[in-house]
Amino acid sequence: MEFPAALEKRYLWAKQHSAVEDGQGFALEIIADDRIGLIADISKAVVASSGNITYIQSWPEYDGSSHTIIQIETSLDRERLRSDIASIPSIREAHVRPTFRKIYGKRVIVIGGGAQVAAVASGAIAEADRHNIRGETISVDTMAIVGEAEIADAVKAVGRLHRAGILVLAGSLMGGAITEAVNELREEYGVPVLSLSMAGSVPDSADLVVTDPIEAGVMAVMLISNVGKFNLLQVRGRRF
């Protein structure tokens, strides 16, 4: 089976890095009165500090305010940058926070039918617990969903998720548009895909096929673990 160059490069990068290695990175949580140009002003303040924005997320709150999380790498004192940003007009609060990578780490994404998703999540959570006790940070995100178009859209969206390490597809029949989405996710975004043994063409496009859903969850965590020796490049294309 063809192994996309983007997937190999991204996987090796994620595998060799501990999720808790942040270097000089930190996050700022910003609460502000929403207005046009707010994000631009925040970005200008970061640039002025010779900082590099590594992640940003902003959304409106129930009271009309703007809630922004911005992750930054900079040699400038964190409190000084926080103070500079807090002085920007319309910003109510600015707080230094740990990054999502440090807290939640690499993500195992599980998509598919409810019962299968629950079983995969059970295995993944148990294995992640074993790794996280020893200092790693690996989180598990699940979504029970039905419908070919709906699952295909969800698969494609994994490539846009922050810190997504691996996708597990859990169901009894997947093919067509879902297979196309799997190929796009692997080739364009470099996210590996593990599939349960099921009817349809998805297993033929997945990087690894596992029959037992609990074991699939365990393997997904082991595959992205920094300390785990289980390596996708050595088992790709196999069925367990």
N, C-alpha and C positions, 0 to 999 in steps of 0.2 A: 504494500500500500504506500502511496506517495505521502511523504512527510513534508509539508510546506516549510520553506525556509523561515518564514516569519514565526511559525509555531516553534520550531526548534530554537531559534534565537531567543524568543520571549520566554520559553519554558526554562531554558538553561539560566537565564538571568534571574527569574523568580526562584528557581530551585536553590541557587547558590547564595541567595540573600535571606538573612533572617528577617522576619517581619518586624522585629523590634529594633532593627538598626536604622536609626533616623539621622545620625550625624548631627548637623546643626539645624535640622528641621523642627519647626513648631507650628502651631496653628493659632489663629486669632478668631475668636467668636465676636461678631459685631452686630449690635442691635441699633437700628437707625430708623428715622422717619424716611419712608421711601420717597425717592425723587429721581428724576432723570439725571444721569451723570454721576450717581453715587459710586458705582463700581469703578468708573473711570478715575474718580478722585482717590479711591482706596489704592488702585493700581499705581497711580502716580506717586503716592507716598512710599509704596514698596520699592518702586524703581529708584526713587531718590535715596533710599537706604542701601542701594546696590543689591537689593534682594531679588530672588527669583521665585515667582509664584509657581508652585508645583501642583496645586489643586485649588479650585474655588467652586463654591456652591451657594446659591442665594435663592430665597423663596419668601413670599409674602406671608405674614402671620395673620391670625384672626382679627387683630386690632388695627390692621393696615400698616403695621411696621414692617421693615425689611430685616430678615435674619440671614446673616452671611457667615460662612465658614471659609477661611482662606488659609491655605498651608504655604509656608514660606521657608526658603533656605537663605540665610543671610548671616554674615559675621557681625552685624550690628547688634547691640544690646537689645534683647527682646522687650524690655520695659520701655526703652526709648522709642522703639517703633510703635509699640502699643499706645504710648502717650501721643505720638505724632498723629496716629490715625484717630484716636479719641477726640482730637481737637478739630477734626474735619466737620464743617457745618452739617447739621442734621443727625450726626451720630450721637446716640444716647449713651451707649456702653461699648467697651472693647476689653476683652479678657484674653490672656494667654492660656492656651489649652494644649494638651498633647495631640498629636496627629491621629487620624483614623487608623493609619497603618500601625502605629504603636499600640493602640487600644484594641482594635478589631482584627488587624493583620490581614493575611491572605484569606480570600473567600472561596468556599466551595458553594457553587450554585446548583440547586436541584430543581428540575422542572419536569412535570408530567402528571400522571394520574395520582389521585389522593393516596390510595393505599400503598402504591409503590414508592411514592415520594416520602411517605412517613417511614417506611422501612429503610430506605437509603439514608434518610436524615438520622435515624436511630444509630446506624453504624457509623456515620460520619461524626456525629456528636460525641459518641463514646470514644472514638479514636482521637478526635480533636482534644478532648478532655485530657487524655493521656499525654499528648504533646504539650498542651498549654501548661500543665502542672510543672513541666520541665523547662518552662521559660519561653516557649513559642507563643504566637498569637495567631490562631486559625479560627475563622468563624464560618458558620453554616447558614445559608439563606435558602429558603424553599418557597416554591409556588406550585400549588395544585391547579392545573388548567387543562381544559379539554378543547378540542377543535384544531384541525390542521393549521388553519391560518393563524389562529391565536398562539399556538405553540411556536410556529415558525417566527412570528413577530417577537415572541419572548426570547427565542434563541438568538436572533440577530441583536437584540438589545443587550445581551450579555457582554458583547464587545464594547459597549458604551458604559458599562458599570465600572465604578472605581474599585480597584484591587481584586478584580475577578481572577481567580487562579485556575479554576477548572470547572467545567459544566458536566453534570450528570443528567442524562435523560432517562427517566423512569416511566415505563409504560408497557403496554402489550402489543401496540401496533403504531409504528411511526414511519412515514416515508414521504414521497412527493415534495411539497414545499418545505417540509421540515428538513429533509435531506439536503435540499439546496441551501437552507439556512445554516445547517451544520458545516457544509463546505465553505460557505462565506465566512463563518466565524473562525474556522481554522486557518483559512488561507489569507484573509485580509486582516484579521485582528490577532491571530496567533494564539487563540485560546484553545487548549486541548479539550476534547470531548470524550467522556466515558459513557457507554450505553449499556443498559440492561440487555440481556438476550431476549429479543422480541421479534415479531413478524414485521415485515417491511424492510426498506432499504437503508434505514438509519444505521443499523449495526455495521453495515459494510463501509460506511463512511466514518465511523467513530475510530478513535485512536486505540481504544481498548473496549472489549465487550466482557461483561461479567454476568453470570447467571443469577447468583444470589444477591438480592438487593442490599442486605445488610453488609455483605462483604464489599459490594460496590462502594458504599459509603466509606468503609474503612480504607479501601484502596485509594479513593479520591484524596483523602487527607494525606496518606503516606506519599502519594505522588508529588504533592506540592510542599511537603515538609522539608525544611532546611536540614534537619538532622537525620531524617529518614533516608535509608539507603535505596529504597525502591525508586527506580528511575524509569520514566516513560520511554526514553530513547532505547532502553534495553528490552522493553516488553511490548512496544507498539505493534498493533495489528494482531495481537494474540487474543484468544478467548479463554476465559477462566470459568 
